[in-house]
Amino acid sequence: MSKVALERDIIIEESDNNYRVRGYVSISCSEIVDVELIEGFVYLEVRGRMASQKHHVVSFTISDKKRLQTAETYKFPFSFEMHDLDIGTYKGKNVNFTYKCEAKIHIEDDDIDKIDRSFFSKVKSFVTSDDSLKVSTYFHVDDSLSTYQIEETTTSLDFKTNFLMSFIASLLTGGIYAFLIPEFNAPYMVFGVFLIIAVIISIKLLVGNALGEVTMETLRDEDAFLCTIKKTKKFSLVNQYLYYQIIEKVVDDRGTSSSTVRSTIYTSKKEKISTRNNDVQVKFSYPEIKNIHSNYLGDVSIYWVMNLKGTTYLGFILKYQCEFTVRQRRQVLMS
């Protein structure tokens, strides 16, 4: 007895700015088959230079019981909404966010053994553990109407160690230490490494305390945001400028050791600020690129960083830095 050939497909017809998605499942078979249920699922898949992630987004029923006649093609329409999404389709430097719509077709128990599954059995992804058949497709989540909105807060900027300053301090400390120790052996070398690290940390603390604290206050301003920098009176850096960056961070812990990759996906225009005034306000525009708001999802994060750079009288470039949060505000059209 020949098996029943069952062909199926899933089509996404429309994904609009209201975050409504419409489509249909197409099924045809060579003999009469009773379908018990067709279910729909949407997943967010996160893939890149780390362990892949799969997050369930929404479930829905496409069709209840239906008898499929011989050699006829049936279309089962469906629609679902995605208003609560925190991130849309995204293609980054080290990670991609994609959405997949999947349909599970449950055949009546009396008919399931009649289905030709010789091909399906070779491709595990086509047959689920509950003996239902599945079909899936990827689709794009349109974020053309979304806007950015900064989180209003006051944050302290952290002083970052200057590489050249640290390098010179390491050379001087290492040279003096090598001259003073009686011999080169493992204990002396280990102690020397710790001594160099301690000197670098001490220099960072001394320079940071000498320059004083810097804080940032963020405020909303329609389609932009305001950043107020508050410096102490003794803050003496020259040639100061302010800019922000958006960083993509991926942590890969698939091997025996973990590795982290950071990539800058956006850098704003650098704004020169006054060295005379202790309080300076700068207006920044949001990037035209969509969907790069602050987001933390497992081993993947997208975060915004404000940078304040200046030069000491000795020519060293020093940097202050802090993270700040920018949300995505979705606009839904009234239908």
Secondary structure, DSSP 8 states (H G I E B T S, - for coil): ---B-EEEEEEEEEE-TTSEEEEEEEEEESS-EEEEEEEEEEEEEEEESS--EEEEEEEEEEE--EEE-TT-EEEEEEEEE-TT-S---EE-SSEEEEEEEEEEEEE-HHHHTTB--TTGGGSGGGB-TTS-EEEEEEE----TT-EEEE---EEEEEEE--HHHHHHHHHHHHHHHHHHSSS--HHHHHHHHHHHHHHHHHHHHHHHHHH--EEEEEEEETTEEEEEEEE-TT---EEEEEEEEEEEEEEE-SSSS-EEEEEEEEE---EE--SS-SEEEEEEE--SSSS-SSEEETTEEEEEEEEEEEE-TTS-EEEEEEEE-EEEE------
